[in-house]
């Protein structure tokens, strides 16, 4: 059963390996969608409305301010995921003596090194690896607290950029939802008998932008809900798949602490892609090498 699951995961990674050749094309695709949306919302529909005066100008100004704020946060979060290393095992890393609890990691039991009990070992990298670390066949290295390899960000999502990935999903959902709502009257007008102002090019851009943003809003909403549930249980996508055979999860410390292990304790930094110096100093789990577990887990 375990071997078939491993084979399935390997096939997925082989598929991702074939996609890694896309490289910067995926980034250009994201920027292309942003460009089409910007043209439809700002240059075609709501930018010109600023000169109309009255309530229409106020509505257009409000929409444009909110649109630009969410777009800035979306792009900041996106490029933080793209440019931030997800976390790798330091050279010559060895577990600290107080980390050797006498219990094997509940995941990836086939990757244990029998000559060095209780220490997980990667046969591909030929080195020990910390708990919750997995080997990425696309990147060709072990990634700390690896969640998945994302072709949209051309990077692995791991311990050091998982928060940025979640914020990218969050702001993408808000932005695409906003665009869908503000372009909906224009989209509905396509199916009415009234004459629609604009050139064929601007009308086509508005139509395309609405369809794209509606599709992204619905799909990203699903991913966002899934990752919120993973954060609530202090689990990654890989761990959620692998721990189906395990009833209890040693890293589930309660929703509040689980949330803080991803977003930090400083509330001022929860909605921006970064951490406070204080959180980085007092929370070693943000570095991806050490993770607290349930105090009573070993005694159960």
N, C-alpha and C positions, 0 to 999 in steps of 0.2 A: 504493500500500500504506500509506504513511504517512498520507495524507489520510483513508483509511477508518478507520484507528485513531484519528485525531483526532476524526472524526465520532462514533465509538463513545463516546469519553471525554466528548464534549459532551452526548450523549444521557443518559449517566449523571448528569452534573451538572445537567441539566435536571430529571431525576427528583428529585435531592436538593433542587433549588430548590423543587419542589412540596411537599417534606416539611418545609422550614424553617418553614412556618407552624405546625407542631406545637409548636415552641418548648419552653416549660416543661412541656408535656404529657409529653414523653419523660422528663424528670427526675422528674415525679410518678409515671410508670410504674415507673421504677427503684426509687423509694422505696416504691411499693406492693408490689413483689415482696419488698423487704427487710422491710416490715411484716408481710406474710403469713408469711414464713419465721420472723421473730422470734416471732410468736405461736405458731407450731407447735412450734418447738424449745424456747423458753424458758418460755413461759407454759403451754403445754399438756402437754408431755411431760417435759422434764428439770428444769424449775424445781420442780415438785411432788416430784420424786424426791429432792431434797436433804434432805427431812425423813424419809426412810425409814430412814436410818442404815446403817452397815456399808459393804460394797463398792459397793452401788448408789448411795449418796450420793457416795462418792469418784469413781465413774465419771461421775456427773452433773456434779459440780463440775469435773472435768477437761474434759469436753465443753463446758461453759458458759464456762469461762475461755478455751479455744481459740477457741470460736465468737465471743466478744466481741472478742478480740484481732484476729482476721481481719476481722471486721466493721468495726472501727475503722480498720484499715489500708485496707480496701476503700473506705470512704466518704472517707477522707482523700485517697486517690489519685484517686477519682472527681471530687470537687469541685476538686481541683487542676487536673485536665484541663479541667473546665467553666469555671473562673474565670481560668485563665492564658491570656494572649494567646499564640497560637502563634508569633508573630514577624512583624513587618512590615518592609518596606524603609524605612529612615529617610528623611525628606524630603531632597531634593537629594543623595541618595547617589550617589557615583561610585567606581568601583574604584580602589584604591591602585595606584600605578605598578608596584610589585613584584608585583602580582597579574596584570598583563597579560603572560601567558606566551607569547603568540604562537600559542596553540592555541585553537581554538573549543571551546566546551562540547560534549561528545558528544551531548547531548540537545537536543531542541527546536530543531533547526537552522533551522526555518522562522521562529523568533522572533528571529533575529539582526537587528541593525540594520546594514544595509550601509554607512550613512554613518559608522558608528562601529565599525570592525572589531573583532572579538573581544569585544565587549561585548553581552550579551544585553539585549533591549529588549522590554518589554511594551507592545503596541499598545493594550491596553484601559486600562491605567493611565497610558499615555503617559510612561513613565519607564524608565530602565535597571533591571535587576534582577540580583542576585548569582547566582553559580552555585548550582544545586540549588533555586532559588526558582521557584515556579509560581503561576500566577494561579488563584484559587478563584472559580468563577462563583457559588457560593452566598454567600460572604462579600463578593464584589465587590471583591477586592483581592489583591495578591500576598502569598503566605505563604512565609516562609523555610523551606527544606527541607520543603516540604509533603509529607505522607504521604497524607492523604485527609481529606475532610470527613465527620465522624461524627455522624449524627443522634442517637445515644444520648447523646452529651455536648453536643449543640447547639453544636458548635464545630469549628474545624479542628484537626487534629493536625499539628503542625509542629515546628520546631527547639526551641522553648522549652517544649513540653509533651509531647513524644513519650515521654520517660522516664516521665512520670506516667501516660500512657495504657498503657504496657507494664506498669507496676506495678498499674494497675487490672485489666488482664486477668489478671495473675498471682494477685492476691489474690482476684479473683472466682472463678477456677478452684479455688483451695484452699478457699474458703468453700463454694462449691456442691458440691464433692466431699465435704467434711466433712458437710454437711447431708444429702446423698444417702445416705451411709453410716450416719449415726446414725438416720435415719428409715426406712431399709430394713426393719428388723424390724417396725416398725409398718405399713409398706406391705404386707409379706408377710402380716401378720395379717388383712388385709382379705379374703384369699382362703382363709382357714382356717375351720374349723367352730366355732372357739372364740368365745365372746362377747367383744367388744372394749369395754373401759370407755370412757366419754366420751359427750358429747352429739353429736347429728348435726352440729352446727356445728363442734366441735373435730375430729371425725373427717374431715369434708370439708376442713377447713383443712390437716390433716396430709397427706391424700391429694394435694391441690392443690400443697402446698409440695414434696412429694417429686417430683412430675412436673415442676414448673417448674425445680427445682434440677438434676434429672437432665438436662433439655433444655439448660439453660444451661451445665452442666459440659461436656457433649459438644461444643457449638458453640464455646464459648470455648476449649476445648482446641485445636480446629483453628486458630482465629485466633492463639493463642499460639504454636503450632508454626510457623506461617507467619512471624510477626514475629520469632521467634528466628532463623530462617534469614535474614531480611532484615538483622537487626542483625549477624549473623556476616559478611555480605558488604558491610556498610556501604551499604545500599541502602534506599530508600523504596519504598512500594507503587507509586507513579507511575513511579519510575525502573526498577523491576523490569519493568514492562510496556514501557517505552520502549526499554530497552537490549537487548531480545531480538536486535536486529539488530547489536549491537556485541559483539565477542568479549571484549575486556578492559575492566576497569572501573578508572578512574584513582583512585578513592577507597578501593579495597580495600587496606588497609594491614596485613592480618592480623587474625585473630579477636580477639586481645587489645586491640590499638589500636582496632579497630572498636567493640568493646564499650565501651571507655573514652570514645569520642566521644559515646556516648549516656548512660552512667551515671556518667561521671567517673572520676577516678583514686583518690579517697578511698573506701576500702572501707566506711567507717562510714556512708556515705550511699547505698550501692547499693540498699538495700531501703526507702528512704523517699523521698517525693516532694520532693526538694530537692537542692541542691548545696552543698558547702563553699565558703567565701569563697576559699580557696586555689585550688580547681579553677576557679572563675569567673575568677580573675585570670590563671592560667597557661594556660587552654585557651580560646582565642578561638572555637573551633568550637562551644562551648556557646552562643554568642550567635547562631549561624546565619549569619554573614556571610562567614566565611573557613573553608576546609576544606583541610587538607594533602592532597596527592596523592602517588602513587608517585614517588620520585626519578628513576627510569629511564623514566617513562611518556613524557615528551616526546621522549626519544631513540629510542624504538621506532618 
